[in-house]
Amino acid sequence: MKAYSEIVDSEKVVFDYTSFLSASCQQHHLTFMDALKSMIPAFEMSWKSSGPSGLSDSEKLQLQALKVLSTSVSDANNVIRLLRLARTEGIVCLLITMPYALDYDQLEMITDKTDCEITFEDDNGEVLSICIH
């Protein structure tokens, strides 16, 4: 039987927030649904992933994130949306690489709104290891 730490390490899904920002800027055209999602966050989680089969959990999350996250909201709110999406996908451990460290208030808001545990994987605070409860 595997120890919890072994299961967590083997099931950690990686999300590159910098790649998301880059992809969003290259292909993002504001749609009516984007406007609704930014005004009413409940619309963002109204479906379960139905991405193409054969993709890793990281790839599926990246595809769904392009539909749910928005460059027009704060990074903290995007991380909150990402964690809610990950929870609906059954992801329990997530490694998020950020282009810069979030400040204490942003991290506190994220943990308060998502009931997740955040630790740092690097000294800069740019790689967040998140356990979803």
Disulfide bonds with the S-S distance in Angstrom:
none
